[in-house]
Amino acid sequence: IQPGDELAINFYLSPEFNDQVSVNPDGTITLRLVGQLKAAGLTAPQLAREINDAYSSQLRSPDAVVWVKNMPSRQVYVEGQVKHPGAFPLLNGMTALQAIAEAGGFTDSATDSSVVLIRRDVCGNAQGSRLDLAAAIDHPGDGENAGLMPYDVLVVPRSRIANVDLFVEQYIRGLLPIKPYMGLPL
């Protein structure tokens, strides 16, 4: 369970205490009669035990069950030279190559040898690292295909030849008053 997750809490013998809550940014949830409980970092059964302990002074047999209804906070972002850049749900064990495949794969102008992984540390500072996914494709298991975490950003840059093509298009062909690459009419 992580901040932003939406939980359904059901009490078997006391349905009047059933509730739907979101995990607060500080990792807690607020329940009637017992107040705040720490939820982030726990599994659903562990949180159910915590809720049972908290309600044991209020109810004879709480028998709480916790369901994780929605996990909106578990997303990764892929941008740059992929066919469909955007935000994608982070699946358990997802790697950089899998996220890029989810984004439609590399475009023709992409370089797969220097993909940038941007990850924030616990203080919120961005840390960047370069991944050689071309080597990961050629030699699976070498470690270049990093596992992803929530809020990771993958940036796929243009290849050098694509940068040269863009330069030629914008600064040579786009600025010349004549079109030297077109044939003259006879």
C-alpha positions as a Markdown table, in Angstrom:
| # | Residue | x | y | z |
|---|---|---|---|---|
| 1 | Ile | 0.0 | 0.0 | 0.0 |
| 2 | Gln | 1.3 | 3.4 | -0.9 |
| 3 | Pro | 0.1 | 7.1 | -0.7 |
| 4 | Gly | -2.7 | 7.7 | -3.1 |
| 5 | Asp | -4.1 | 4.2 | -3.1 |
| 6 | Glu | -7.8 | 3.8 | -2.6 |
| 7 | Leu | -8.9 | 1.2 | -0.1 |
| 8 | Ala | -12.2 | -0.4 | 0.8 |
| 9 | Ile | -12.5 | -1.6 | 4.4 |
| 10 | Asn | -15.2 | -4.0 | 5.3 |
| 11 | Phe | -16.2 | -5.3 | 8.7 |
| 12 | Tyr | -17.8 | -8.8 | 8.5 |
| 13 | Leu | -20.2 | -8.5 | 11.6 |
| 14 | Ser | -20.4 | -4.6 | 11.7 |
| 15 | Pro | -21.1 | -3.4 | 8.2 |
| 16 | Glu | -22.0 | 0.1 | 9.6 |
| 17 | Phe | -18.3 | 0.7 | 10.0 |
| 18 | Asn | -17.5 | -0.2 | 6.4 |
| 19 | Asp | -15.5 | 2.6 | 4.7 |
| 20 | Gln | -13.7 | 3.7 | 1.6 |
| 21 | Val | -10.6 | 5.8 | 2.2 |
| 22 | Ser | -7.6 | 7.1 | 0.3 |
| 23 | Val | -4.1 | 6.8 | 1.7 |
| 24 | Asn | -2.9 | 10.3 | 2.7 |
| 25 | Pro | 0.4 | 11.6 | 1.4 |
| 26 | Asp | 2.0 | 10.9 | 4.8 |
| 27 | Gly | 1.0 | 7.2 | 4.4 |
| 28 | Thr | -1.9 | 7.2 | 6.9 |
| 29 | Ile | -5.6 | 6.6 | 6.7 |
| 30 | Thr | -8.3 | 8.0 | 9.0 |
| 31 | Leu | -11.0 | 5.8 | 10.3 |
| 32 | Arg | -14.1 | 6.5 | 12.4 |
| 33 | Leu | -13.6 | 5.9 | 16.2 |
| 34 | Val | -9.9 | 5.1 | 16.0 |
| 35 | Gly | -8.5 | 8.0 | 14.0 |
| 36 | Gln | -5.2 | 7.7 | 12.0 |
| 37 | Leu | -3.4 | 4.5 | 11.3 |
| 38 | Lys | -0.2 | 3.9 | 9.3 |
| 39 | Ala | -1.0 | 2.2 | 6.0 |
| 40 | Ala | 1.9 | 2.8 | 3.6 |
| 41 | Gly | 4.3 | 0.0 | 3.4 |
| 42 | Leu | 1.9 | -2.6 | 4.6 |
| 43 | Thr | 0.1 | -5.3 | 2.7 |
| 44 | Ala | -3.7 | -5.5 | 2.8 |
| 45 | Pro | -3.7 | -8.4 | 5.3 |
| 46 | Gln | -1.2 | -6.6 | 7.5 |
| 47 | Leu | -3.4 | -3.4 | 7.5 |
| 48 | Ala | -6.4 | -5.5 | 8.3 |
| 49 | Arg | -4.7 | -6.9 | 11.4 |
| 50 | Glu | -3.8 | -3.3 | 12.4 |
| 51 | Ile | -7.4 | -2.2 | 12.0 |
| 52 | Asn | -8.6 | -5.2 | 14.0 |
| 53 | Asp | -6.2 | -4.3 | 16.8 |
| 54 | Ala | -7.4 | -0.6 | 16.7 |
| 55 | Tyr | -11.1 | -1.5 | 16.8 |
| 56 | Ser | -10.8 | -4.3 | 19.4 |
| 57 | Ser | -11.6 | -1.9 | 22.1 |
| 58 | Gln | -14.7 | -0.7 | 20.2 |
| 59 | Leu | -16.0 | -4.0 | 18.7 |
| 60 | Arg | -16.1 | -7.5 | 20.0 |
| 61 | Ser | -14.9 | -9.1 | 16.8 |
| 62 | Pro | -13.9 | -6.5 | 14.2 |
| 63 | Asp | -12.9 | -9.1 | 11.4 |
| 64 | Ala | -11.8 | -6.3 | 9.0 |
| 65 | Val | -10.9 | -7.0 | 5.4 |
| 66 | Val | -9.0 | -4.5 | 3.3 |
| 67 | Trp | -9.3 | -4.3 | -0.5 |
| 68 | Val | -7.0 | -2.2 | -2.6 |
| 69 | Lys | -9.5 | -0.7 | -5.1 |
| 70 | Asn | -7.3 | 1.6 | -7.1 |
| 71 | Met | -3.6 | 2.4 | -7.3 |
| 72 | Pro | -3.3 | 5.6 | -9.2 |
| 73 | Ser | 0.1 | 6.4 | -7.8 |
| 74 | Arg | 1.8 | 3.5 | -9.6 |
| 75 | Gln | 2.7 | 5.0 | -12.9 |
| 76 | Val | 5.8 | 5.5 | -15.0 |
| 77 | Tyr | 6.3 | 8.0 | -17.7 |
| 78 | Val | 7.9 | 7.4 | -21.1 |
| 79 | Glu | 8.8 | 10.4 | -23.4 |
| 80 | Gly | 11.0 | 11.2 | -26.3 |
| 81 | Gln | 11.5 | 9.1 | -29.4 |
| 82 | Val | 8.8 | 6.4 | -28.7 |
| 83 | Lys | 5.6 | 5.9 | -30.8 |
| 84 | His | 3.1 | 6.7 | -28.0 |
| 85 | Pro | 4.7 | 8.8 | -25.2 |
| 86 | Gly | 2.8 | 9.2 | -22.0 |
| 87 | Ala | 2.0 | 7.8 | -18.5 |
| 88 | Phe | 1.6 | 4.1 | -18.1 |
| 89 | Pro | 0.5 | 1.9 | -15.2 |
| 90 | Leu | 3.5 | 0.4 | -13.4 |
| 91 | Leu | 3.1 | -3.4 | -13.4 |
| 92 | Asn | 4.8 | -5.6 | -10.8 |
| 93 | Gly | 8.4 | -6.2 | -11.9 |
| 94 | Met | 8.2 | -3.9 | -15.0 |
| 95 | Thr | 11.5 | -3.0 | -16.6 |
| 96 | Ala | 12.6 | -0.1 | -18.8 |
| 97 | Leu | 12.3 | -2.2 | -22.0 |
| 98 | Gln | 8.8 | -3.3 | -21.0 |
| 99 | Ala | 7.7 | 0.3 | -20.4 |
| 100 | Ile | 9.1 | 1.4 | -23.8 |
| 101 | Ala | 7.2 | -1.6 | -25.4 |
| 102 | Glu | 4.1 | -0.3 | -23.6 |
| 103 | Ala | 4.7 | 3.1 | -25.3 |
| 104 | Gly | 4.7 | 1.5 | -28.7 |
| 105 | Gly | 8.5 | 0.9 | -29.0 |
| 106 | Phe | 11.3 | 3.1 | -30.3 |
| 107 | Thr | 10.8 | 5.3 | -33.4 |
| 108 | Asp | 13.1 | 5.2 | -36.3 |
| 109 | Ser | 14.9 | 8.3 | -35.1 |
| 110 | Ala | 15.5 | 6.9 | -31.5 |
| 111 | Thr | 18.8 | 5.9 | -30.0 |
| 112 | Asp | 18.4 | 2.9 | -27.7 |
| 113 | Ser | 22.0 | 3.0 | -26.4 |
| 114 | Ser | 21.6 | 6.1 | -24.1 |
| 115 | Val | 18.1 | 6.1 | -22.6 |
| 116 | Val | 17.9 | 8.3 | -19.5 |
| 117 | Leu | 16.1 | 7.1 | -16.4 |
| 118 | Ile | 15.1 | 9.9 | -14.0 |
| 119 | Arg | 14.2 | 8.8 | -10.5 |
| 120 | Arg | 13.5 | 10.9 | -7.5 |
| 121 | Asp | 15.1 | 10.0 | -4.2 |
| 122 | Val | 13.3 | 10.1 | -0.8 |
| 123 | Cys | 14.0 | 13.8 | -0.5 |
| 124 | Gly | 12.5 | 14.5 | -3.9 |
| 125 | Asn | 15.8 | 15.2 | -5.7 |
| 126 | Ala | 15.9 | 13.9 | -9.3 |
| 127 | Gln | 18.7 | 11.5 | -10.1 |
| 128 | Gly | 19.5 | 10.6 | -13.7 |
| 129 | Ser | 21.2 | 7.5 | -15.0 |
| 130 | Arg | 21.9 | 6.4 | -18.5 |
| 131 | Leu | 20.8 | 2.9 | -19.7 |
| 132 | Asp | 22.2 | 1.1 | -22.6 |
| 133 | Leu | 19.1 | -0.8 | -23.7 |
| 134 | Ala | 20.7 | -1.8 | -27.0 |
| 135 | Ala | 23.1 | -4.0 | -24.9 |
| 136 | Ala | 20.1 | -5.2 | -22.8 |
| 137 | Ile | 18.4 | -6.3 | -26.1 |
| 138 | Asp | 21.6 | -8.0 | -27.3 |
| 139 | His | 22.6 | -9.6 | -24.0 |
| 140 | Pro | 19.6 | -10.1 | -21.7 |
| 141 | Gly | 20.4 | -10.3 | -18.0 |
| 142 | Asp | 23.4 | -7.9 | -18.1 |
| 143 | Gly | 21.7 | -5.5 | -15.8 |
| 144 | Glu | 21.1 | -2.5 | -18.2 |
| 145 | Asn | 17.4 | -3.2 | -18.3 |
| 146 | Ala | 16.6 | -1.5 | -15.0 |
| 147 | Gly | 13.5 | -2.3 | -12.9 |
| 148 | Leu | 11.2 | 0.6 | -12.6 |
| 149 | Met | 9.6 | 2.3 | -9.5 |
| 150 | Pro | 6.5 | 4.6 | -9.3 |
| 151 | Tyr | 7.0 | 8.0 | -10.9 |
| 152 | Asp | 10.1 | 7.0 | -12.8 |
| 153 | Val | 10.6 | 8.8 | -16.1 |
| 154 | Leu | 12.3 | 7.3 | -19.2 |
| 155 | Val | 13.5 | 9.7 | -21.8 |
| 156 | Val | 14.5 | 8.2 | -25.2 |
| 157 | Pro | 16.7 | 10.7 | -27.1 |
| 158 | Arg | 17.1 | 11.2 | -30.8 |
| 159 | Ser | 20.0 | 9.4 | -32.5 |
| 160 | Arg | 22.9 | 11.5 | -33.8 |
| 161 | Ile | 21.9 | 11.0 | -37.4 |
| 162 | Ala | 18.4 | 12.2 | -36.6 |
| 163 | Asn | 19.8 | 15.3 | -35.0 |
| 164 | Val | 21.9 | 16.0 | -38.1 |
| 165 | Asp | 18.8 | 15.5 | -40.3 |
| 166 | Leu | 16.9 | 17.9 | -38.1 |
| 167 | Phe | 19.7 | 20.5 | -38.3 |
| 168 | Val | 19.8 | 20.2 | -42.1 |
| 169 | Glu | 16.1 | 20.6 | -42.4 |
| 170 | Gln | 15.8 | 23.6 | -40.0 |
| 171 | Tyr | 19.0 | 25.5 | -40.7 |
| 172 | Ile | 19.9 | 24.7 | -44.3 |
| 173 | Arg | 16.8 | 23.8 | -46.2 |
| 174 | Gly | 14.5 | 26.0 | -44.2 |
| 175 | Leu | 16.7 | 29.2 | -44.5 |
| 176 | Leu | 17.8 | 29.1 | -48.1 |
| 177 | Pro | 15.7 | 31.2 | -50.4 |
| 178 | Ile | 15.9 | 28.6 | -53.2 |
| 179 | Lys | 15.5 | 24.9 | -53.0 |
| 180 | Pro | 18.8 | 23.5 | -54.3 |
| 181 | Tyr | 17.7 | 20.0 | -53.7 |
| 182 | Met | 14.9 | 20.3 | -56.3 |
| 183 | Gly | 15.5 | 19.9 | -60.0 |
| 184 | Leu | 15.2 | 23.0 | -62.3 |
| 185 | Pro | 12.2 | 23.0 | -64.6 |
| 186 | Leu | 13.1 | 22.5 | -68.3 |
